[in-house]
């Protein structure tokens, strides 16, 4: 009984591994995460550079 269960689990694990290897978009998710992280860092850098300048202009406005 345990041998049959072990065989079933092993075959299922091997099938899942083979399916994952055959996927054509295997590296896409890693690439998209790297690009997204780069864009977030770029946005934060722009905010750090331009933020104080915008705030200075806002504070200089008189009503």
VOBA-1610 file (N, C-alpha, C; in pm, whole numbers, padded with zeros to 5 digits, always signed):
BEGIN
Unk+00082-00119+00000Unk+00000+00000+00000Unk+00087+00127+00000Unk+00188+00133+00087Unk+00276+00249+00092Unk+00362+00259-00033Unk+00398+00144-00091Unk+00477+00147-00215Unk+00397+00210-00329Unk+00268+00179-00336Unk+00184+00238-00440Unk+00170+00389-00421Unk+00154+00432-00297Unk+00142+00575-00267Unk+00273+00647-00300Unk+00385+00587-00263Unk+00514+00645-00292Unk+00536+00656-00444Unk+00498+00553-00517Unk+00513+00555-00662Unk+00425+00664-00723Unk+00303+00677-00676Unk+00212+00780-00728Unk+00267+00920-00702Unk+00315+00944-00582Unk+00369+01076-00548Unk+00494+01105-00631Unk+00577+01006-00650Unk+00699+01025-00729Unk+00667+01056-00874Unk+00575+00982-00933Unk+00538+01005-01072Unk+00473+01142-01088Unk+00390+01180-00995Unk+00325+01311-01002Unk+00428+01423-00991Unk+00524+01410-00902Unk+00629+01511-00888Unk+00713+01521-01015Unk+00745+01408-01075Unk+00822+01409-01199Unk+00744+01472-01313Unk+00616+01446-01321Unk+00533+01508-01424Unk+00527+01659-01408Unk+00510+01705-01285Unk+00505+01849-01260Unk+00638+01916-01295Unk+00748+01851-01264Unk+00879+01906-01295Unk+00900+01912-01446Unk+00859+01808-01515Unk+00874+01808-01661Unk+00785+01913-01727Unk+00665+01930-01676Unk+00575+02034-01729Unk+00634+02172-01710Unk+00694+02194-01594Unk+00753+02325-01566Unk+00873+02351-01657Unk+00947+02249-01691Unk+01063+02266-01778Unk+01023+02294-01922Unk+00909+02244-01964Unk+00865+02261-02102Unk+00796+02394-02128Unk+00768+02469-02026Unk+00698+02596-02044Unk+00787+02694-02119Unk+00736+02757-02226Unk+00819+02848-02303Unk+00846+02982-02234Unk+00766+03019-02137Unk+00783+03148-02070Unk+00844+03131-01931Unk+00936+03040-01917Unk+00993+03009-01786Unk+01063+03125-01720Unk+01137+03209-01796Unk+01210+03319-01736Unk+01137+03450-01740Unk+01016+03452-01793Unk+00945+03579-01808Unk+00913+03643-01675Unk+00873+03565-01578Unk+00835+03625-01451Unk+00955+03688-01381Unk+01071+03625-01389Unk+01191+03682-01329Unk+01229+03812-01399Unk+01218+03812-01530Unk+01252+03932-01606Unk+01156+04046-01573Unk+01028+04015-01562Unk+00932+04121-01533Unk+00951+04176-01393Unk+00991+04093-01299Unk+01018+04142-01163Unk+01138+04235-01163Unk+01242+04200-01238Unk+01361+04284-01244Unk+01330+04419-01310Unk+01253+04417-01417Unk+01217+04543-01484Unk+01129+04628-01394Unk+01035+04568-01326Unk+00949+04642-01234Unk+01029+04704-01121Unk+01123+04629-01065Unk+01206+04682-00957Unk+01291+04799-01006Unk+01343+04790-01129Unk+01420+04899-01186Unk+01335+05024-01204Unk+01213+05007-01253Unk+01124+05122-01273Unk+01084+05187-01140Unk+01063+05107-01038Unk+01031+05162-00906Unk+01150+05241-00852Unk+01270+05187-00867Unk+01389+05258-00821Unk+01407+05388-00898Unk+01380+05386-01027Unk+01389+05507-01109Unk+01288+05612-01065Unk+01166+05569-01035Unk+01064+05661-00988Unk+01101+05722-00853Unk+01154+05641-00764Unk+01196+05694-00634Unk+01311+05793-00648Unk+01403+05765-00738Unk+01514+05859-00761Unk+01462+05991-00818Unk+01368+05984-00910Unk+01310+06106-00966Unk+01237+06185-00859Unk+01166+06115-00772Unk+01095+06182-00663Unk+01194+06247-00567Unk+01303+06180-00539Unk+01403+06236-00447Unk+01471+06359-00507Unk+01488+06360-00638Unk+01553+06474-00702Unk+01456+06590-00723Unk+01338+06559-00773Unk+01243+06665-00809Unk+01152+06708-00694Unk+01134+06624-00596Unk+01043+06655-00485Unk+01075+06784-00413Unk+01197+06804-00368Unk+01229+06930-00299Unk+01213+07053-00388Unk+01242+07040-00517Unk+01227+07154-00607Unk+01080+07192-00623Unk+00995+07093-00636Unk+00851+07119-00648Unk+00798+07181-00520Unk+00839+07127-00406Unk+00794+07183-00277Unk+00842+07327-00260Unk+00963+07359-00304Unk+01012+07496-00294Unk+00928+07590-00380Unk+00891+07545-00500Unk+00804+07628-00586Unk+00667+07647-00523Unk+00614+07543-00463Unk+00482+07553-00399Unk+00487+07650-00283Unk+00592+07643-00202Unk+00603+07732-00088Unk+00625+07876-00131Unk+00680+07897-00250Unk+00704+08032-00300Unk+00580+08101-00356Unk+00472+08027-00374Unk+00350+08085-00429Unk+00279+08164-00318Unk+00244+08289-00349Unk+00169+08370-00254Unk+00027+08387-00305Unk-00067+08381-00216Unk-00207+08393-00255Unk-00258+08531-00236
//
